[in-house]
Amino acid sequence: MGVWTGLDRLRHDGFSALDGARIGLVCHPASVDSNLNHILDLMEEAGLDVPVVFEPEHGAKGTAQDMEAVVDGGHTSSSSKASTRRFVSLYGDTIESLRPTDEMMDDLDVLVVDLQDVGSRYYTFAVTMRYCMETCAKTGVRMMVLDRPNPLGGLVTEGPLLDDRLRSFVGGFAVPVRHGMTIGELALLAKAEGVDVDLQVVSMKGWERHMWFDHTGLPWVMPSPNMPTLETAVVYPGSCLMEATNLSEGRGTTRPFEFVGAPWIDSKALASELNKAGLLGVHFRPVTFRPMFQKHANKDCHGLEIHVLDRDRFMAFRSGVVLLERLYRQDPDNFQWRSEPYEFVTENPALDLLTGSSDLRVMLEKGGDVESLLGRWQQQTDSFFEDVQGLLLYS
């Protein structure tokens, strides 16, 4: 038997824990069981009452691009019960839209969250879960989180712990960037941090911390439009840092986050330099790519494809920081930090929000040594699992 997710266990028990409840559901395309049945379809087949579906970033069907507002409603179903079901956006066009209001919980007994995370603090689904927990705590609605694997496993952590002053939609937990926790464990962490909600986490069966996603026997379903494969999730903790710059992180191509570049980059020189930088388990290949949308749309970008040769040795965040440093130094006249608001935040630079610290941006601007910074950050994270040991569901 492979791994059973929280949804698999709930389905196996005939959804008995939800009998008679009026249910709000937070889900997306990857909210499927091990046979690829979607949770909403399974709940309908079980005769459960699901009057409200809450849509996180990208929407319940995963059609919206990053930072694109999800519009309330607009879904159809052959079910007669679905004719009165509300689809409510938790990713609109204001920062207030990211949190469910107290009124949205009216007449609900329980809010069920079934979201596939990818193991990086930036990925927004876990923060949507936390915001839902905070509203449930205020309104007395109980919360059920169906656990799912961390695709990167649960043994390795990377990056700084979050500076509490930089909490945001891409930084809602005091964890490293690559945090090694499951979404159910993050829910327990939020409760330990003071979110006083009636919480039940339905744990997995058979998952162990050493497992990459393709060890689980579970099918990969894109949790968001630019997370097509496990390979994308492997590089994401590092190459997502490019969102804080005017370089393309490969959105609009068939290799999001595996391609990085811009029209002005000397790709051969950059690849040569990085391949001599002592980064383990990875090779950087010079490429030219043309994004079809977003940054540098319809323009040839010169840059790199990130080839992970040994994912057990590959340190994605470290590699992303070193890549960012080389890009910054190669052409400082063309390189720019993101100037537009990032996830509705204007008062803090996007890189600070992503790393959870201003240290990297300040060090790059001053020409400092990122290796010393990376070493200091790793000291922070070395004891992280000891600090959260009581919250871990899987040994």
C-alpha positions in Angstrom: 0.0 0.0 0.0 1.3 3.5 -0.8 0.7 6.6 1.2 -2.8 7.6 2.2 -3.5 11.3 2.4 -5.8 12.8 4.9 -8.5 12.8 2.2 -7.9 9.1 1.6 -8.3 8.3 5.3 -11.5 10.5 5.5 -13.0 8.8 2.5 -12.1 5.4 3.8 -14.0 6.2 7.0 -17.0 7.2 4.9 -16.6 10.9 5.9 -18.2 9.9 9.2 -16.5 12.8 11.1 -18.5 15.2 9.0 -21.9 13.5 9.3 -24.7 16.1 9.6 -22.3 19.1 9.4 -22.7 22.1 7.2 -19.3 22.2 5.6 -17.2 25.0 4.1 -14.4 23.6 1.9 -11.1 25.1 0.9 -9.7 23.3 -2.1 -7.9 23.5 -5.5 -7.2 21.1 -8.4 -4.8 18.9 -6.4 -7.4 18.2 -3.7 -7.8 14.6 -5.0 -7.6 11.2 -3.5 -5.1 8.5 -4.6 -7.5 7.6 -7.5 -7.6 11.2 -8.7 -11.2 11.8 -7.5 -11.7 15.4 -6.4 -12.8 16.0 -2.8 -15.8 18.0 -3.8 -17.1 15.2 -6.0 -16.4 12.7 -3.2 -18.3 14.8 -0.7 -21.3 15.1 -3.1 -21.3 11.4 -3.6 -21.3 10.9 0.1 -24.3 13.2 0.5 -22.5 15.8 2.5 -23.8 19.3 2.8 -21.2 21.7 1.3 -22.9 25.0 0.8 -19.6 27.1 0.4 -16.4 26.4 -1.4 -13.6 28.9 -0.7 -11.1 29.5 -3.5 -7.4 30.2 -2.7 -4.9 31.9 -5.0 -5.3 30.5 -8.6 -8.9 29.5 -7.9 -10.6 26.2 -7.1 -10.0 25.1 -10.7 -6.4 26.5 -10.9 -7.1 28.7 -13.9 -5.8 32.1 -12.6 -2.2 33.1 -12.9 -0.1 34.3 -10.0 -1.4 37.6 -8.5 -4.5 37.4 -10.7 -7.7 38.1 -8.8 -10.0 35.1 -8.4 -13.6 36.1 -9.0 -16.4 34.8 -6.8 -18.7 32.2 -8.3 -18.8 31.2 -11.9 -18.6 27.4 -11.4 -21.1 24.9 -12.6 -21.9 21.3 -11.6 -24.4 18.6 -12.6 -25.3 18.2 -9.0 -28.7 19.6 -7.9 -27.1 20.6 -4.6 -24.5 22.7 -6.4 -27.2 25.0 -7.8 -27.2 26.9 -4.4 -23.5 26.4 -3.6 -21.4 29.6 -3.3 -17.9 29.8 -4.5 -16.1 32.5 -2.5 -12.7 34.0 -3.5 -9.9 34.2 -0.9 -7.7 35.9 -3.5 -9.3 39.1 -4.8 -7.8 42.5 -5.7 -7.2 43.8 -2.1 -5.2 42.6 0.8 -8.4 42.3 2.8 -9.7 39.7 0.3 -7.1 37.2 1.4 -8.9 36.5 4.7 -12.4 35.1 5.0 -14.7 37.4 6.9 -16.7 36.4 10.0 -19.9 36.6 8.0 -18.6 34.0 5.5 -18.7 31.5 8.3 -22.4 32.1 9.0 -24.3 28.8 9.3 -21.1 26.6 8.9 -20.2 24.0 11.5 -16.8 23.0 10.1 -14.3 24.3 7.6 -12.3 21.6 5.8 -9.0 22.5 4.2 -7.4 20.2 1.6 -4.5 22.0 -0.1 -1.3 20.6 -1.5 1.7 22.6 -0.3 5.1 22.4 -2.0 7.4 22.8 1.0 8.5 26.4 0.5 7.4 29.2 2.9 6.6 31.5 -0.1 3.9 29.2 -1.4 0.6 30.9 -0.4 -1.8 28.0 0.3 -0.5 27.4 3.9 -1.0 31.1 4.7 -4.6 30.9 3.3 -5.1 28.0 5.7 -3.7 30.1 8.6 -6.0 33.0 7.8 -9.0 30.6 7.7 -7.9 29.3 11.1 -7.8 32.8 12.5 -11.4 33.5 11.3 -12.6 30.2 12.6 -11.1 30.9 16.0 -13.1 34.2 16.2 -16.4 32.6 15.0 -16.3 29.3 16.8 -16.3 27.2 13.6 -14.3 24.1 14.0 -11.5 23.4 11.5 -10.4 20.2 9.8 -7.1 20.0 7.9 -6.5 17.0 5.6 -2.8 16.4 5.6 -0.7 15.8 2.4 3.0 15.1 1.7 5.6 17.7 1.6 6.9 17.0 -1.9 10.5 17.8 -0.9 10.4 15.4 2.1 10.7 16.4 5.7 14.4 16.2 6.6 16.0 19.2 5.1 15.6 22.9 6.0 17.2 25.9 4.3 17.1 29.7 4.6 16.5 32.1 7.4 13.7 31.9 9.9 11.1 34.6 9.2 11.6 38.0 10.8 8.2 38.6 12.5 8.2 42.2 11.2 8.0 40.7 7.6 5.0 38.5 8.0 2.9 38.6 4.8 1.0 36.4 2.4 4.3 34.9 1.3 5.6 34.6 4.9 3.0 33.6 7.4 5.0 31.1 9.6 8.2 31.4 11.7 9.8 28.7 9.7 12.8 28.4 7.3 12.2 29.0 3.6 12.4 25.3 2.9 10.7 24.2 6.0 10.4 20.4 5.9 6.9 20.4 7.4 3.5 19.2 6.1 0.6 21.5 5.8 -1.0 19.6 8.8 2.1 20.3 10.9 2.0 23.9 9.9 -1.6 24.1 11.1 -0.4 22.7 14.5 2.4 25.3 14.5 -0.2 28.1 13.9 -2.2 26.8 16.8 1.0 26.7 19.0 1.7 30.3 18.0 -1.6 31.4 19.4 -4.4 30.7 16.9 -6.9 29.3 19.4 -9.1 27.2 17.0 -10.9 23.9 17.5 -8.5 22.0 15.2 -8.5 18.5 13.9 -5.6 17.4 11.6 -6.4 14.2 9.7 -2.9 12.8 9.3 -1.5 10.6 6.5 -0.9 6.9 6.7 2.4 5.5 5.5 4.3 8.8 4.9 7.8 9.1 6.2 10.0 12.2 6.4 12.6 10.9 4.0 10.1 10.5 1.1 10.1 12.7 -1.9 6.7 13.0 -3.5 7.4 10.3 -6.2 8.2 7.8 -3.4 4.6 8.0 -2.1 2.8 6.3 -5.0 0.4 9.3 -5.2 -0.3 11.0 -8.5 1.1 14.5 -9.0 -1.6 17.1 -9.9 -0.6 20.7 -10.6 -1.5 22.7 -7.4 -1.0 25.9 -9.3 -0.5 26.8 -13.0 3.3 27.2 -12.7 3.9 24.1 -10.6 3.5 21.5 -13.3 5.9 18.8 -12.0 7.8 17.7 -8.9 11.0 18.9 -10.6 9.5 22.4 -10.5 8.9 22.1 -6.8 12.5 20.9 -6.3 14.0 24.1 -7.7 11.3 26.5 -6.5 12.8 27.4 -3.1 15.7 29.0 -4.9 14.5 30.3 -8.2 11.3 31.9 -6.8 13.7 34.6 -5.5 13.7 35.9 -9.1 10.2 37.1 -8.5 11.8 40.0 -6.5 13.7 41.2 -9.6 13.1 42.2 -13.2 14.4 38.9 -14.4 12.1 36.2 -15.8 11.7 33.2 -13.5 10.4 31.2 -16.6 6.7 32.0 -16.2 5.1 31.9 -19.7 7.4 29.0 -20.7 7.1 25.2 -20.3 9.8 25.3 -17.7 8.7 27.8 -15.0 11.3 28.2 -12.3 13.7 25.9 -14.2 14.4 28.7 -16.6 15.9 32.0 -15.4 17.0 34.9 -17.5 16.6 38.3 -19.2 17.4 39.8 -22.6 20.7 41.3 -21.4 22.3 38.2 -19.7 25.6 36.7 -20.8 24.4 33.2 -20.4 27.6 31.4 -21.2 29.6 33.4 -18.8 27.0 33.0 -16.1 26.7 29.3 -16.5 30.5 28.9 -16.4 30.8 30.9 -13.2 28.0 29.0 -11.5 29.2 25.6 -12.5 32.5 26.5 -10.7 30.8 27.7 -7.6 30.8 24.4 -5.7 27.0 24.0 -5.7 26.2 20.4 -5.2 23.9 18.2 -7.3 23.1 20.8 -10.0 24.3 21.9 -13.4 23.5 25.2 -15.1 23.1 25.1 -18.9 23.0 28.3 -20.9 19.7 28.7 -22.8 17.6 31.2 -24.7 13.9 31.1 -24.1 10.9 33.3 -25.0 8.2 33.8 -22.4 4.7 34.0 -23.9 3.4 36.1 -21.0 4.5 38.1 -17.9 8.0 39.4 -17.7 9.8 40.0 -21.0 6.8 38.5 -22.9 7.6 37.7 -26.5 11.2 38.6 -26.1 14.2 36.3 -26.3 15.7 35.9 -22.8 19.2 34.6 -22.3 19.9 32.7 -19.1 20.0 29.3 -17.6 18.2 26.1 -17.3 18.6 24.5 -13.8 19.4 20.8 -14.2 19.1 19.0 -10.9 21.4 16.0 -11.1 21.2 14.7 -7.5 18.3 16.1 -5.6 19.5 14.6 -2.3 22.6 16.8 -2.4 21.0 19.8 -4.2 20.4 22.8 -1.9 17.8 24.8 -3.8 17.8 28.0 -1.6 21.6 28.2 -1.4 21.7 27.8 -5.2 19.1 30.5 -5.7 21.0 32.9 -3.5 24.3 32.3 -5.3 22.5 32.6 -8.7 20.9 35.9 -7.6 24.3 37.2 -6.5 25.9 36.4 -9.8 23.0 38.0 -11.8 23.2 41.1 -9.7 26.9 41.5 -10.2 27.0 40.6 -13.9 25.0 43.6 -15.1 24.1 46.0 -12.3 22.9 48.7 -14.7 20.1 46.5 -16.1 19.4 44.5 -12.9 16.5 45.9 -10.9 14.6 45.0 -7.8 10.8 44.6 -8.3 9.2 48.0 -7.9 5.5 47.0 -8.1 3.6 45.9 -5.0 4.2 42.3 -4.1 1.2 40.4 -2.8 -0.4 43.8 -2.0 2.6 44.9 0.1 4.3 48.2 -0.8 6.3 49.1 2.3 8.8 46.2 2.1 10.8 45.1 -0.9 9.7 41.8 -2.4 13.1 40.1 -1.7 12.8 40.9 2.0 9.3 39.4 2.0 10.5 36.3 0.3 13.6 35.7 2.3 11.9 36.9 5.5 14.9 39.2 6.1 16.5 42.3 4.7 20.0 40.8 5.1 20.4 39.4 1.6 19.3 42.5 -0.2 21.4 44.8 1.9 24.4 42.5 1.5 24.1 42.4 -2.2 23.8 46.2 -2.4 26.9 46.6 -0.3 28.9 44.0 -2.2 29.2 41.7 0.8 29.9 38.0 1.0 26.7 35.8 0.7 28.6 32.7 1.9 29.0 34.1 5.4 25.3 35.0 5.3 24.3 31.5 4.2 26.4 30.0 6.9 24.7 32.2 9.5 21.3 31.3 8.3 22.0 27.6 8.3 23.0 27.9 12.0 19.5 29.3 12.6 17.8 26.3 10.9 20.0 23.5 12.2 18.0 23.3 15.4 14.6 24.0 13.8 13.3 20.5 14.0 14.3 20.3 17.7 12.3 23.5 18.3 9.1 22.1 16.7 9.5 18.4 17.7 6.3 18.3 19.6 4.3 19.4 16.5 5.7 16.8 14.1 3.2 14.1 13.2 5.7 11.9 11.5 9.0 10.7 13.1 
